[in-house]
Amino acid sequence: MQASTYFIIAGAIMAFSYAVQLRLKNTYARWGRTRNAAGVTGSAAARRILDANGMRDVRLEAVRGQLSDHYRSAIEDDPALGERLFGP
């Protein structure tokens, strides 16, 4: 593949990715201002779902940012749990 073809394809992919990112941020901003019908926060809704499915021991933590996620396994909180599950 010639270098010019590579740069054209790479540029098109980068432009498409940027357009998708802008659209996603705009959509999130628009719907982020909309209240849900139940009037509960995201953490309250998550707690209800977890409790309804018998997962009362799952702890919820708030994280900063938009469109961000956070996962910390129980093994990180309790190294002994990891040893019990996977061995020393």
C-alpha positions, 0 to 999 in steps of 0.5 A: 500500500502506498503511503498516500493511500495509507494517510487517506484511509487513516485520515478518513478513519480519524475524521469518522471517529471524531464525528462519532465522538461529537455526536455521542457527547451532544446526545449525552448532554441533551439527554443528561438534562432530561429527568427520568419518569421515576425521579430517581438518580442513577445510583438509586436506580442501580441500587433498586435493580441490585436489591431486587435481584438479591445483590444487596452486598454489592457496593456502589461508588460514585465516580467523576466524569461523563461517560466514564465507568469504574470497576474494582473487583472484590478481589482488590478489596480482599486479597484473601478472597483472590487466594481462596478463589484462585489459589496462592 
